[in-house]
Amino acid sequence: MYDDKELKEYRDLMQPPEKFEEGFDWKTIVGAIFIGFLMMPGSMYLQLVIGQGIGPAARWVTIILFAEIAKRSYTHLKEQEIFLLYYMAGAALASPFQGLLWNQYLVQSDAARMLGLTEFIPHWVAPALGSGSYLERTFLHRDWLVPILLLIGSQLVQRIDHFGLGYSLYRITSDVEKLPFPMAPVGALGTMALAESTEDKKTGWKWRVFSIGGVIGLAFGFFYVLLPALSGLLFTEPIRLIPIPWVELTRYTENALPAVATGIQFDLGLVFIGMVLPFWAVIGGLLGLIVTIIANPILYAHGILHRWHPGMATVETVFANNFDFYMSFGIGLGLAIGAVGVYYVIKSFRSSGGGLDFSALFNPPEGRGDINFWVSIGIYVFSTLCYIAFCLWLVPSFPWIFFVLYGFVYTPVISYISARMEGVAGQFVALPMVREFSFIAGAKFFGYHGLEIWYAPIPVHNYGEATVQFRQIELTGTSLKGIIKAEILVFPIVMISSLLFSQFLWQLAPIPSPEYPFAQELWHLQALNSLLLQTSTLDGNSLFFEALSGPVVLSGLGLGLILYSVLNVLGLPVLLVYGVVRGLGQSTPHGMLLEVVGALLGRFYFLKKYGTKWRHYAPVLLAGFSCGMGLTGMFAMGCTLIMKSLGRLAY
């Protein structure tokens, strides 16, 4: 795995600097307020209207605006100040209280009524259906007090926990084992481009590339986001030249491709994402999708995909296929990936010969602002005990031993495996359905009955991804002390603004509704999938058990391992394997086509034209495109919220 050529190219994009700075000053404080009260509502609105893909745009919009303000104030933003703005914007994009928008929908959803689960959803998740808060569409109601307080408490523990096991594993994998983390530079390069924009634009290329991406994003965003939003304010029906979220083709192809969800998503951002992602990962995804397209009609003909029938659109087709086959098959594929991850951890340990210098844990580079290693372990123990206490309080009837095993056995093991895979191959590893199967075991063997456990903040975490974030912090030369100060500053701002704007968006229109097309299109599918699992801890016939098939799980596991072995023997890139597995998983495949177009353009045109420099250009170009899309999205959001607010005031 260490010899994979494509991974080496990503590893060499950046090296850590020799000097570190905090980057926390008055600019950061103003930035945190700006992010919380101006950028967060835009991000929340766009997620409901066009989906998750636009989220990172808010980061680049924030940074570019502050960079321009700094220039006009005869100063500039340092790389560390820019990264802190980027980091805080990421924390704000999580929009924790947006989860309440989902919870209010879940209680009132057709999916909950259809499965007979409405009365079982605990009141500390969302009030019962009779609550007056649903008629008034407001979270500022006494029935929402417990869910809100619980959310704040769990979010506080989560932010503290960020510097626990994830940071400890970063110190082990980066400082001691010196793993390369090949994908970390991709995230760090965009912020470096904006730092260049405030300093030396004449000799640097980053700002130029960022600007090109920004102009493309502005142009596309006008047709994709702004035109539908403004025309919807002026006319009875919005003008959508580019369909959101996709062009539905399933009903047109159902005769030739039964049980196959078809369509095309015309989001230009997918092309830029395809340019940034490793080429073989994208091609592997395409191969997996092609296999799925061939397999589904065969599975339908043999009566395996029996719930699908002509006339179903994408959402219904995906749900029916998941129920009949792909949920179980996906579990098997996930287990195969987990097994491969364990294999490579053992293999790399053997190759290292045990010659690791653990003194690096206690002698970090000067100026990096590191936390004492044992303090980070203490944070992990404290936060895990807090999660366990929450669970014992909320779900006292569930066996407590599971909570201990989650926090102190499963979480450190899977986190270390995932951290090493991120460090070596840039791939996240997770064992599927561990949480779900443990809930089912609690119901089957310990007599648990209810749905509360599905909503409790149980300590099942995978901190592998956190190690990449800490590596990005190091690559940008930002001291960890600045990150800690930013966390303390941004937490109360995010809590207050997220609650206020969740309330405001719900007041403007029901969620989901035609005013929020992405939520209206996909939330029903998400509710069906999540609630289907939750039926497994109730008495009687569980729909989950109907959907779960042991032989299909084993077939997915066997196929994944065989596929990996064959590709490995043939000497094909490791990322191709992960891509194939991703494509084999049944999902909405409509964006794959544009991702492949981007990958092919990057590989066979831009890489030949610009050489290895293209690896640097691509992530900066994507960052610029996201910024341009974000600017149009923010303008659309502002116009929409202002006009709808005035409309409400008029009556």
Secondary structure, 3 states (H helix, E strand, C coil): CCCCHHHHHHHCCCCCCCCCECCCCHHHHHHHHHHHHHHHHHHHHHHHHHCHHHCCHHHHHHHHHHHHHHHHCCCCCCHHHHHHHHHHHHHHHCCCCHHHHHHHHHHHCHHHHHHCCHHHCCCCCCCCCCCHHHHHCCCCCHHHHHHHHHHHHHHHHHHHHCCCHHHHHHHHHHHHCCCCCCCHHHHHHHHHHHHHHCCCCCCCCHHHHHHHHHHHHHHHHHHHHHHHHHHHHHCCCCCCCCCCCCEECHHHHCCCCCCCCCEECCCCHHHHHHHHCCHHHHHHHHHHHHHHHHHHHHHHHCCCCCCCCCCCCHHHHHHHHHHHHHHHHHHHHHHHHHHHHHHHHHHHHHHHCCCCCHHHHCCCCCCCCCCCHHHHHHHHHHHHHHHHHHHHHHCCCCCHHHHHHHHHHHHHHHHHHHHHHHHHHCCCCCCCCHHHHHHHHHHHHCCCCCCHHHHCCCCCCCCHHHHHHHHHHHHCCECHHHHHHHHHHHHHHHHHHHHHHHHHHHHHCCCCCCCCHHHHHHHHHHHHHHHHHHHHHCCCCCHHHHHCCHHHHHHHHHHHHHHHHHHHHCCCCHHHHHHHHHHHCCCCHHHHHHHHHHHHHHHHHHHHHHHHHHHHHHHHHHHHHHHHHHHHHHHHHHHHHHHHHHHHHCC
